[in-house]
């Protein structure tokens, strides 16, 4: 049996957390993969890691690493493998197309990449409403980087694109769940 996973891509505050929570609530076969984070700030949704453990992890278990907001974020092979072994669909949050490509090319699984999108203004409003987003300018810089990323690479990496201004999290989660079931059934 082939392992399957979901990658949610999008700018800050596009709904990755909200859609993942709704997806897990609607279908327990989905599980949020919490990226490793070395740094400060928000800890919810991440597995925090110290510098010594980070250095050890970088010796071969990292599928993708990026730096944003003065922190380092990693997707690691061992924790993804653990999720696959439990029979769930890991849901990975990524903000760079290079991250999608790195995971897809170096993790032996079938990945469904989904783009979640919202306008820059909506991203600003949502980030401002969050208690942990004190640096709104950095979030908007990341939104701009994401827009450039999509402009440069296109949307060919995505099986599904969802405008989260038009779809509440439960509706977006249903769209993702339906796409995953259809995709998994077509592979049989």
C-alpha positions, 0 to 999 in steps of 0.5 A: 500500500502506498502512503498518501499525504496532503500538503497545504500551501499558502501565504500567512493567514490563508487558512492552513491551520483552520482548514486542517483543524476542520479536516481532522474534525471531519475525518480522523484519518487526517492528522496535522504534521507539526513541523519542527521549529527552532526559534522563538514566538508561537509554539502552537502547531509546531514541535519545538527543537533546540539547536543541538537536536536541530544539528543532529536532525540536519545530518540526513533526516530533514526533507525541507528547511526554511527560515522565516520570521527569524526562526527555522522550520523543518519537515523531517522524515522520521516523524512523517514516517511515524504518521504513515505507519499509523495509517493516517494522512499527514497534513503538512503546512508549507509556504514555499513551492520549493518545499512542496517539491523537496517533500514530493521528491524525497519522501516516498509517498503520494502527495496531494498539494492544495493551494489555499489563498486569500488576498493580502488585505485579508491576510493582514486582517486575519493576522492582526486578529491573532494574538501571536502575530505581533509583527504584521509587517513580516507576515505581509512580507511573507505574503508578498514572497508567496505571491512571487513564488506562485508568479514564478512557478505557476500553479502546476504543483497543485491538484486543488486551489481554494480561495479561503475568502469564498469558503469557510474552513469546513467547506474547504476541508470538505473540498480537500477531503473529497479530492483526497478520496477521489485521488486515492481511489483513482490510484487503486 
